[in-house]
């Protein structure tokens, strides 16, 4: 089977697809398929074990507005002429997500871009894109891949009735050491894009109820600053007279894993997530998690490795108060339960096998998997 994955860009290292799309492609290639990964900009990083990473030039990149849409004749021509069995695109609203041959199995992963919250950002631009190209492409998809049941519902709410395969992202399980008890300071961390949809203003408001009650704990918000939202949050922190909220730039790879492993609690206050890879990364590092119901992580409570709460500051403050009152040993035990959960259900090999089953079914070469919804 020849598979082409397309995504607009893999340059932003803090974006979820930059991790999850190449990881899926590599895992599929390791199962014996021929996999190509097509995106714009940057330098190829993957070119072994059956995976070919192809980076394409962006046309009109110096033209304001037009350049950001991602026109690329190079990418278009290779996708159209590539003789692929499957073209699987990741994301919406940009031109590269709309390149596919008419006689090829075309699969769309919305990557959280059909949630109500996501559609409310730049709505007029998305309405124009819908009319010009995006709705036509969505109707052409043979099936959608959603990362959670909530994203399946987003697909249906948008009026799309094709089959939906619910397949979560996978996660790499890092090697971790023992937590140290040397430091007197204890940390709650939130890692991800510093963007308005991440609900970080609500987290800071919640921290006002926590800071004086738990003086040994600090809150650290880590990630790239988008639309200068960090300045707004720093101003809010000063206004609320908070002393133990720290902001740090984005971290990646080992630095990120080290920070997670040294924390005792992770919190995701996001308003909307199709998956929330940072939750999986934290659990894989044996760190318990508080996540809002904007992310599909109800399993945190079932697996006894965290809290799944509402978006209000009072909801976040209540969960924080419960977590910070626990002994270190109980937080560690919760983290280890989360790590075992990731090992059992979120390995990349298993996730890749699920996607291949869905492709084969859609191609008429296999039975319908039970994770594919046709209603």
Secondary structure, 3 states (H helix, E strand, C coil): CEEEEEEEECCCCCCHHHHHHHHHHHHHHHCCCEEEEEEECCCCCCCCCCEEEEEECCCCCCCCCCHHHCCCHHHHHHHHCCCCCEEEEECCCCHHHHCCCCCCEEEEECCCCCCHHHHCCCHHHHHHHHHHHHHHHHHHCCEEEECCHHHHHHHHHCCCCCEEEECCCCCCCCCCCCCCCCCCCEEEEEECCECHHHCHHHHHHHHCCCCCCCCCEEEEEECCECCCHHHHHHHHHHHCCCCCEEEECCCCHHHHHHHHHHCCEEEECCCCCCCCHHHHHHHHCCCCEEEECCCCCCHHHHCCCEEEECCCHHHHHHHHHHHHCCCHHHHHHHHHHHHHHHHHHCCHHHHHHHHHHHHHHHCCCCCCCCCEECC
